[in-house]
Amino acid sequence: MDDRISTHDAEEDARNADIRIWVDGTLRHRNDAVVSVYDSGFMLGDGVWEGLRLYDGRWAFLDEHIARLFEAAKAIDLDIGCRPDQVIAAIEETRAANAMTTDAHARLMVTRGVKRLPFQHPRLSTRGPTMVIIMEHSTPRIPRPVTLATVPHLRGLPMTQDPKLNSHSKLNCILACIAAEKAGADEALMLDVHGFVNTTNACNFFIVRKGEVWTSTGDYCMNGITRQTVIDLCRANDIPVFERNFSLVDAYGADEAFLTGTFGAQTPVGAIDGRVIGDGALGPVTARLRDLYKARVAGGA
C-alpha cells in the first residue's frame, strides 16, 4: 500500500463540492467555472499566482501576498487590470459567497488572457487578463514528517526562469516531484546550480544544527512569505538563523529539518535520501517556531 503523503494533503470536506469560484468578476459553481482553451495560462503557463490562507476570519500576510503578485506581474509585463484593493475585494467577495471563516485556502491566478491563435507571442492575447480565485475549505492533513529524495532537477538561473517568480510554468518542479515519488519519497529536495541544498519542489527548506536554523541563500528559490516570517521570528526570539550555502552532508547530519509554505506553515522532515533526520520526529526548534508562527498569525499578521 502506498502511504506517501504531500505537503498539500488536506482533510476531505464535503462543502467543497459546492464552492463558488471567481472567474473574471463572476462567481460560478465549481462545475461551471471554466476558462477558454485559448487562454494563455492553459496553453503556455503564461501567468502568475498566489496562495493565501484564512485563519479566524483573517487572510494571513495578505498585504505581502498581494504585493508579491503585483511585483511578479510587473516582472513578466502582465497588466493585472485592477488595483490591489480591487483584488482584495474580489477575494473577500469569494470568501463571503462561500461562507468561509477559517481553515480555508485560496489560489489566486492571473494569466495574460485569451489568445487569437495557439502560439506564444504575447501580442496574440486579445482579451485579458484572466483572473480566477479558487477557494476551498482546507485543513492540512499531514500525519507524519515528510520524506525527501534529492533529484537531478535544479532550480534554475534568473536568466532562464527566475525561481523567485510564482509562475504558472511549474513543469520543472512537477518533474522533480515525480522523480522523488519514483524514488519512494514524498517530495523532492532540489539543489541549486552550484550543488548546494536549495528548496523542495513545493516548499522552502530549513535545517537545524546545534540550535542554529539554516536555510539557503535565497538566490535560487521562491521568496516565500512563510520562509521570511520564520527568519524574522528567529531573529526576534534570539534563535540563531543563517541564510547560507550548505551541502547534502550538512542536511543529512542535521538535528531537525522542516519545510515552510502558506498551506502547511512548518512541516517537519523525517528523512532525506533514506537518512533519518534527528529522531525522525518533530523537533523542539521546529515546534517552537510553529508556536511562534501561530501567535504571529493570531496577532493580526
C-alpha positions in Angstrom: 0.0 0.0 0.0 1.3 3.4 -0.9 1.5 5.5 2.2 3.2 8.5 0.7 1.9 12.0 1.6 2.2 15.5 0.2 2.8 18.8 1.9 -0.6 19.9 0.5 -2.7 17.0 1.7 -5.9 18.2 3.3 -8.9 16.7 5.1 -11.8 15.8 2.9 -14.5 18.4 3.2 -17.9 17.8 1.6 -18.6 21.6 1.4 -16.1 21.9 -1.4 -18.5 20.1 -3.7 -20.5 23.3 -3.9 -17.9 26.1 -3.8 -18.2 29.2 -5.9 -15.2 30.3 -7.9 -14.5 33.8 -9.0 -13.8 34.0 -12.8 -13.2 37.4 -14.2 -15.7 39.1 -12.0 -18.4 36.4 -11.9 -18.9 33.8 -9.2 -19.7 30.4 -10.6 -20.3 27.0 -9.2 -17.2 24.9 -9.4 -18.8 22.7 -12.2 -19.3 25.8 -14.3 -16.0 27.6 -13.6 -14.1 27.3 -16.9 -11.7 29.3 -19.0 -11.0 29.1 -22.7 -8.7 26.5 -24.2 -7.1 29.5 -25.9 -6.2 31.1 -22.5 -2.5 31.9 -22.1 -2.4 30.1 -18.8 -3.8 26.9 -20.1 -1.9 27.0 -23.4 1.5 28.2 -22.3 1.6 28.5 -18.5 1.8 32.3 -19.0 0.7 33.8 -15.7 1.4 34.2 -12.0 -0.4 33.2 -8.9 -0.6 33.4 -5.1 -1.8 31.1 -2.4 -3.5 32.6 0.7 -4.6 31.1 4.0 -7.6 32.1 6.1 -7.3 32.0 9.9 -10.2 33.1 12.1 -11.6 35.5 9.5 -8.2 37.0 8.5 -6.1 36.3 5.5 -2.5 35.8 6.8 0.0 38.2 5.4 -2.5 39.5 2.9 -0.6 42.7 2.0 2.6 40.8 1.4 0.9 38.3 -0.9 -0.8 41.0 -2.9 2.4 43.0 -3.2 4.2 39.9 -4.4 1.5 39.2 -7.0 1.8 42.7 -8.5 5.6 42.5 -8.4 5.5 39.2 -10.3 3.0 40.5 -12.8 5.3 43.5 -13.5 8.3 41.3 -13.9 6.5 39.4 -16.7 5.0 42.6 -18.2 1.4 41.5 -17.4 -1.1 44.2 -16.6 -3.5 42.8 -13.9 -6.0 45.4 -15.0 -7.1 46.5 -11.5 -5.7 47.9 -8.2 -4.5 45.9 -5.2 -7.6 46.9 -3.2 -9.8 45.6 -6.0 -8.1 42.3 -5.9 -8.6 42.1 -2.2 -12.3 43.0 -2.7 -12.6 40.1 -5.1 -11.0 37.7 -2.6 -13.4 38.9 0.1 -16.4 38.6 -2.3 -15.4 35.0 -2.9 -14.9 34.3 0.8 -18.4 35.7 1.6 -20.0 33.7 -1.2 -18.6 30.5 0.3 -19.3 31.5 3.9 -15.7 30.8 4.9 -14.4 31.9 8.3 -11.3 29.8 8.9 -9.3 26.9 7.6 -9.7 27.9 4.0 -7.1 28.2 1.2 -7.3 30.4 -1.8 -5.4 30.2 -5.0 -5.4 33.5 -6.9 -4.4 33.1 -10.6 -3.8 35.8 -13.2 -2.9 34.9 -16.8 -2.2 37.0 -19.9 -5.7 36.2 -21.2 -7.3 34.6 -24.2 -5.2 34.3 -27.4 -6.2 34.8 -31.0 -4.0 31.9 -32.2 -2.4 29.0 -30.4 1.1 30.4 -30.4 3.3 32.0 -27.8 3.7 35.6 -28.8 2.2 37.8 -26.1 0.6 40.2 -28.7 -1.7 37.3 -29.7 -3.5 37.7 -26.3 -6.6 39.7 -27.5 -8.7 39.5 -24.4 -7.4 39.6 -20.8 -6.1 39.3 -18.3 -7.9 36.3 -17.0 -8.3 36.2 -13.2 -9.5 33.2 -11.2 -9.9 32.7 -7.4 -10.4 29.2 -6.2 -11.2 29.0 -2.5 -11.6 25.7 -0.6 -12.4 24.6 2.9 -9.0 23.2 3.7 -7.5 21.7 6.9 -4.0 20.3 6.4 -3.7 16.6 6.9 0.0 15.7 7.2 0.0 12.8 9.7 3.8 12.3 9.9 7.0 14.0 9.0 7.6 14.0 5.2 10.4 12.2 3.5 12.5 13.8 0.8 14.7 12.4 -2.0 17.3 14.5 -3.8 16.6 14.8 -7.5 18.7 15.9 -10.5 16.3 18.7 -11.4 17.7 22.1 -10.4 16.1 25.4 -9.6 17.4 27.5 -12.5 19.3 30.7 -13.0 17.4 34.0 -13.1 18.1 34.4 -16.8 16.3 31.2 -17.7 13.2 31.2 -15.5 13.7 33.1 -12.3 12.7 30.8 -9.4 11.6 33.8 -7.4 8.5 34.0 -9.7 5.3 32.3 -8.7 4.8 31.3 -12.3 2.2 29.1 -13.8 5.0 27.2 -15.5 5.7 24.6 -12.8 6.8 21.7 -15.0 10.3 21.6 -13.6 9.0 21.2 -10.1 6.4 18.6 -11.2 9.1 16.5 -12.8 11.2 16.8 -9.6 8.2 15.6 -7.6 7.7 12.7 -10.0 11.3 11.7 -9.6 11.1 11.8 -5.8 8.0 9.7 -5.8 9.6 7.1 -8.1 12.5 7.0 -5.5 9.9 6.2 -2.8 9.9 9.6 -1.1 7.0 12.1 -0.5 8.6 15.1 -2.2 11.8 16.3 -3.9 14.8 18.1 -2.5 16.3 20.3 -5.2 19.8 21.7 -5.3 20.9 25.0 -6.9 23.2 25.4 -9.9 26.2 25.1 -7.6 25.2 21.9 -6.0 24.1 23.4 -2.7 20.8 22.4 -1.0 18.1 24.8 -2.1 14.4 24.0 -1.8 11.8 21.3 -2.4 9.5 21.1 -5.4 6.8 22.9 -3.4 8.2 24.5 -0.2 11.2 26.3 1.2 13.6 24.1 3.2 15.3 24.6 6.6 17.6 22.6 8.8 18.5 22.9 12.4 22.1 22.2 13.6 23.2 22.6 17.2 20.4 25.1 17.8 21.1 27.1 14.7 18.5 27.4 11.9 19.9 27.3 8.4 18.2 27.9 5.0 19.5 28.6 1.6 20.9 32.0 0.5 17.5 32.6 -1.3 19.3 33.3 -4.6 17.6 30.3 -6.4 14.4 29.7 -4.6 10.9 31.2 -4.2 11.0 34.2 -1.9 8.5 32.6 0.4 6.5 34.8 2.7 6.3 32.0 5.3 10.1 31.5 4.8 10.8 35.2 5.6 8.4 35.1 8.5 10.3 32.2 10.1 13.6 34.1 9.6 12.1 37.2 11.2 10.7 35.1 14.1 14.1 33.6 14.7 15.8 37.0 14.8 13.1 38.4 17.1 13.4 35.5 19.5 17.2 35.0 19.8 17.2 31.9 17.7 20.4 32.0 15.5 19.4 31.9 11.9 21.6 31.9 8.7 20.9 32.2 5.0 23.8 30.4 3.7 25.2 27.8 1.3 25.2 24.2 2.7 25.6 20.7 1.3 23.7 17.5 1.5 26.3 16.3 4.1 25.1 19.2 6.3 21.5 18.3 5.7 22.0 14.6 6.5 23.7 15.4 9.8 21.0 17.9 10.9 19.2 17.6 14.2 16.0 18.7 12.6 14.7 19.7 9.2 11.4 21.3 8.2 9.6 22.9 5.3 7.7 26.2 5.1 4.8 27.3 2.9 1.5 29.1 3.1 -0.5 25.9 3.2 1.3 23.8 5.8 3.2 26.6 7.7 6.0 24.5 9.2 6.1 20.8 8.2 8.7 18.5 9.8 11.0 16.4 7.6 11.7 12.8 8.9 14.2 11.6 6.4 16.3 12.7 3.4 17.6 10.1 0.9 16.9 7.3 3.4 18.9 9.1 6.2 16.7 9.7 9.3 17.0 13.3 10.4 17.4 13.6 14.2 15.0 11.1 15.7 12.7 11.3 12.6 10.0 13.3 14.5 9.0 16.9 15.0 12.0 18.6 16.7 12.0 21.1 19.6 13.1 24.1 17.5 10.6 23.4 14.8 7.9 23.0 17.4 8.8 26.3 19.0 8.8 28.1 15.6 5.3 26.6 14.9 4.1 28.1 18.2 5.7 31.5 17.4 4.2 31.4 13.9 0.7 30.7 15.2 1.0 33.5 17.7 2.1 35.9 14.9 -0.8 34.9 12.8 -3.3 35.2 15.7 -1.8 38.6 16.4 -3.0 40.0 13.1 -0.4 39.3 10.5 
